[in-house]
């Protein structure tokens, strides 16, 4: 005789402690999972806090930006940043208190770069600008690759492969390296990381440093200056303070007047041997890697006939004999101007101009 009700009740009675145990176990599992998830979230938040400051709350994600290689979409605020290219890109990150997970550049041995900041970068590689280690970039698992200026650097194929790793943040237009606006990099990075206020603050501090140096050196006002480098037989003479270039903007912010001779170098900065007189200005500062290059240039009769040289308004800065030049001050005037490097370089430039004849 069947006892369906008894059987049902028996099952229920027998299952009650089992079900309770199962539910309790499930609760423990769910609690554990929840705890693990919360711990993971907390850990991720802590890691993000170590890599970049809190967001300012102005950006609205997803962001869509036009770049020289097309539109990119950034779905949420990036946390793991890879930075490639010249020092201004890295300096922008440092100025915003952003620690990259990966960074590569031709050098990190510049006088303005803080060791503590460099030590915080997970992977740091010194490589030629055009030499991208795609495997290392991918291994760092970035969610943004910051490379605002790609002109003269990377092949299209490299950009495409980097884009497969993470969105590549570039400018909208290609700009020649010696005509880059040093304010662009922090502004672009600040926009994407919701740190526009911090970017503008860093820019303002750099501009104020330039203004302070100008006020301390009224002898610069209205004078002209030429900055140039002799690279030797292979590359020859290069005119740094070309019209419309970064170096010209820096010296005019310091009070110098635009040099009429600079106009002809806006597109081609090299100077032929027979046209050395185009280096002339109220003060001429020549940069050399070593004394051999300096001696060779100063042995040139045409060089000696330049009015600034004849009148002793000329200074030779030899990198191997000048710690500031060796640490990057000359590079700042060429293509390394940034919110971090400019304030560091100003005293050197002011001292050189004074030594060249522009004293108080």
C-alpha positions in Angstrom: 0.0 0.0 0.0 1.3 3.2 -1.0 1.4 6.2 1.3 2.0 9.0 -1.0 1.4 11.6 1.7 3.6 9.8 4.1 6.2 9.4 1.5 6.0 13.0 0.6 6.2 14.1 4.2 9.0 11.7 4.8 11.0 13.1 1.9 10.3 16.6 3.2 11.3 15.8 6.7 14.4 14.0 5.6 15.3 16.8 3.2 14.9 19.7 5.6 18.3 19.4 7.4 19.9 18.6 4.0 18.3 21.6 2.4 19.3 23.7 5.3 22.9 22.6 4.9 22.8 23.2 1.2 21.4 26.7 1.7 23.9 27.5 4.4 26.7 26.2 2.2 25.3 28.2 -0.7 25.1 31.3 1.5 28.7 30.8 2.5 29.7 30.4 -1.1 27.8 33.5 -2.1 29.3 35.4 0.8 32.7 34.2 -0.1 32.1 35.1 -3.8 30.8 38.5 -2.8 33.8 39.0 -0.5 36.2 38.0 -3.2 34.5 40.2 -5.7 34.5 43.1 -3.3 38.2 42.4 -2.5 39.0 42.3 -6.2 37.2 45.5 -6.8 38.9 47.2 -3.8 42.3 45.9 -5.0 41.6 47.2 -8.6 40.5 50.5 -7.1 43.7 50.7 -5.0 45.8 49.8 -8.0 44.1 52.5 -10.1 44.6 55.0 -7.3 48.3 54.2 -7.3 48.5 54.8 -11.1 46.5 58.0 -11.5 44.7 60.6 -9.4 41.0 60.7 -8.8 38.9 61.8 -11.7 37.7 65.4 -11.7 34.2 64.4 -12.8 34.0 66.5 -16.0 34.5 63.8 -18.6 31.6 61.7 -19.9 32.4 58.3 -21.1 32.4 56.8 -23.7 34.6 59.3 -25.4 35.0 59.5 -29.1 38.1 61.3 -30.4 39.4 62.0 -33.9 43.1 61.2 -34.4 45.4 61.3 -37.4 44.7 57.6 -37.9 40.9 57.8 -37.5 38.4 57.9 -34.7 38.9 56.0 -31.5 36.4 55.2 -28.7 37.3 55.1 -25.1 34.5 53.3 -23.3 35.5 54.1 -19.7 38.2 56.0 -17.9 41.6 54.4 -18.7 43.7 53.3 -15.8 46.7 51.4 -17.3 48.5 53.8 -19.6 51.4 53.0 -21.9 53.4 56.0 -23.1 55.7 55.9 -26.2 57.7 58.5 -28.1 59.5 61.6 -27.1 59.9 62.9 -23.5 57.0 65.5 -23.7 54.6 62.5 -23.8 56.1 61.1 -20.6 56.4 64.5 -19.0 52.6 65.1 -19.6 51.9 61.9 -17.6 54.3 62.9 -14.8 52.8 66.4 -14.6 49.3 64.9 -14.1 50.7 62.5 -11.5 49.9 59.6 -13.8 52.2 56.5 -13.5 52.3 54.5 -16.7 52.4 50.7 -16.7 54.7 50.9 -19.7 57.0 53.6 -21.1 59.6 53.6 -23.9 61.7 56.5 -25.2 65.2 57.1 -26.5 66.3 58.3 -23.0 65.0 58.8 -19.5 68.2 60.3 -18.3 67.1 63.9 -18.3 67.7 66.3 -15.5 64.1 67.1 -14.9 62.8 63.6 -14.6 62.2 62.4 -11.1 63.7 59.0 -10.1 60.7 58.2 -7.8 58.3 58.6 -10.7 60.4 56.5 -13.0 60.8 53.8 -10.4 57.0 53.5 -10.2 56.7 52.5 -13.9 56.2 48.7 -14.3 58.1 48.4 -17.6 60.6 51.0 -18.7 62.5 50.6 -22.0 65.0 52.8 -23.7 64.5 52.3 -27.4 64.8 54.3 -30.6 61.7 56.3 -31.4 60.9 54.1 -34.4 61.6 50.8 -32.6 58.4 49.6 -30.9 58.4 46.5 -28.8 54.9 45.3 -29.4 55.3 42.3 -27.2 56.3 44.4 -24.2 53.5 46.8 -24.7 50.9 44.0 -24.9 52.4 42.3 -21.9 51.8 45.4 -19.8 48.0 45.1 -20.6 47.4 48.8 -21.1 43.9 50.2 -21.7 45.3 53.3 -23.4 48.4 53.9 -25.5 49.5 57.6 -25.4 51.4 58.6 -28.5 50.3 62.1 -29.4 52.9 62.8 -32.0 53.6 60.0 -34.4 55.2 62.0 -37.2 58.7 60.8 -38.0 58.3 57.9 -35.6 56.2 54.9 -36.4 55.1 53.0 -39.5 51.4 52.6 -40.3 51.7 48.9 -39.6 53.0 49.6 -36.0 50.1 52.0 -35.3 47.6 49.3 -36.5 49.2 46.7 -34.3 49.2 49.0 -31.3 45.6 49.7 -31.9 44.8 46.0 -31.6 46.3 46.2 -28.0 44.5 49.3 -26.8 43.2 52.6 -28.2 46.1 54.8 -29.5 45.6 58.4 -28.4 47.1 60.7 -31.0 46.6 64.3 -32.2 44.2 65.0 -35.1 47.0 66.4 -37.3 50.6 65.6 -37.9 52.9 68.4 -36.7 56.7 68.6 -37.3 58.7 67.8 -34.2 60.2 71.2 -33.9 56.8 73.0 -34.2 54.9 71.0 -31.6 52.9 73.1 -29.1 54.2 71.8 -25.7 50.8 72.4 -24.2 49.1 69.8 -26.4 50.2 66.6 -24.7 49.0 67.4 -21.2 45.7 68.8 -22.5 45.1 65.7 -24.6 45.9 63.3 -21.9 44.0 65.3 -19.3 40.9 65.3 -21.5 40.9 61.5 -21.8 41.7 60.8 -18.1 39.3 63.4 -16.8 42.1 65.6 -15.5 41.6 68.7 -17.5 42.0 70.9 -14.5 45.3 69.4 -13.5 46.5 69.8 -17.1 45.7 73.5 -17.2 47.3 74.0 -13.8 50.6 72.3 -15.0 50.6 74.5 -18.1 50.0 77.7 -16.1 52.8 76.8 -13.7 55.2 76.4 -16.7 54.1 79.6 -18.3 54.5 81.5 -15.0 58.0 80.1 -14.7 58.8 81.5 -18.1 57.3 84.9 -17.2 59.3 85.0 -14.0 62.5 84.3 -15.9 61.6 87.1 -18.3 61.1 89.5 -15.5 64.4 88.6 -13.9 66.2 89.3 -17.2 64.9 92.6 -18.7 68.1 92.7 -20.9 66.4 90.2 -23.2 63.6 92.5 -24.1 63.6 93.4 -27.8 66.9 91.7 -28.5 67.3 88.9 -31.1 68.8 85.5 -30.4 69.9 82.6 -32.6 70.2 79.0 -31.1 71.9 76.5 -33.4 73.7 73.2 -33.3 76.6 71.9 -35.3 76.1 68.1 -35.8 79.3 67.7 -37.8 79.8 66.5 -41.3 76.9 64.1 -41.5 74.1 66.4 -40.5 75.7 69.9 -40.5 74.3 73.0 -39.0 70.7 73.2 -37.7 68.9 76.4 -36.8 66.7 75.9 -33.7 64.9 79.2 -33.4 63.1 79.0 -36.7 60.1 81.1 -37.3 56.9 79.4 -36.0 58.9 76.8 -34.1 58.8 75.8 -30.5 62.2 77.3 -29.6 61.2 80.6 -31.1 58.0 80.7 -29.0 60.1 80.0 -25.9 62.6 82.8 -26.5 59.9 85.3 -27.5 58.0 84.5 -24.2 61.3 85.3 -22.5 61.2 88.8 -24.1 63.4 88.3 -27.1 62.2 89.8 -30.4 61.6 87.6 -33.5 64.7 87.4 -35.6 64.0 88.4 -39.2 66.5 85.9 -40.4 64.5 83.1 -38.8 61.7 83.2 -41.4 63.7 81.3 -44.0 64.1 78.3 -41.7 60.4 77.6 -40.9 60.4 74.6 -43.3 64.0 73.6 -43.5 66.3 74.1 -40.5 69.6 73.2 -42.0 72.2 75.9 -42.9 74.7 75.5 -45.7 78.3 76.3 -45.1 78.3 79.2 -47.4 75.3 80.8 -45.6 76.7 80.8 -42.1 76.1 84.5 -41.9 72.4 83.7 -41.5 73.2 82.6 -37.9 73.6 86.3 -36.9 71.6 87.9 -34.2 72.1 90.2 -31.2 73.4 87.1 -29.4 74.4 83.7 -30.9 74.5 80.5 -28.9 76.1 77.5 -30.6 75.7 74.0 -29.3 78.3 71.2 -29.9 78.6 67.6 -28.7 82.3 67.9 -28.1 85.3 70.3 -28.4 86.4 68.8 -31.8 83.2 70.0 -33.4 83.5 73.4 -31.8 87.1 73.8 -32.9 86.2 72.8 -36.4 83.4 75.4 -36.6 85.4 78.2 -35.1 88.2 77.5 -37.5 85.8 78.5 -40.4 86.6 81.9 -41.8 83.0 82.4 -42.7 81.9 81.7 -39.2 84.3 84.2 -37.8 82.9 86.8 -40.1 79.4 86.6 -38.5 78.9 90.0 -36.7 77.8 88.3 -33.5 81.0 86.3 -33.5 83.2 89.2 -34.5 81.7 91.4 -31.7 82.0 88.8 -29.0 78.3 88.3 -28.7 78.6 84.6 -29.2 78.8 81.6 -26.8 79.8 78.0 -27.5 78.1 75.4 -25.3 79.8 72.0 -25.4 77.7 69.2 -24.0 80.6 67.2 -22.7 81.7 70.2 -20.7 78.3 71.5 -19.5 76.2 69.4 -17.2 73.0 71.1 -18.1 73.5 70.7 -21.8 74.5 67.0 -21.2 71.3 66.5 -19.1 68.9 67.7 -21.8 68.7 71.5 -21.8 69.7 71.6 -25.5 67.2 68.9 -26.4 64.4 70.9 -24.7 65.1 73.7 -27.2 65.0 71.3 -30.1 62.1 69.0 -29.5 61.9 68.3 -25.8 59.9 71.2 -24.5 57.2 70.2 -22.0 55.5 71.4 -18.9 58.2 69.6 -16.9 61.3 70.3 -18.9 60.8 74.0 -19.6 61.0 75.3 -16.0 64.1 73.2 -15.5 65.8 74.5 -18.6 65.1 78.2 -18.1 68.1 79.0 -15.8 70.5 77.4 -18.2 69.2 79.4 -21.2 69.3 82.7 -19.2 72.8 82.0 -18.0 74.0 81.1 -21.5 72.5 84.3 -23.0 74.2 86.4 -20.3 77.5 84.7 -20.9 77.1 85.4 -24.6 76.9 89.1 -23.9 73.4 90.0 -22.7 74.2 90.9 -19.2 72.1 93.1 -16.8 
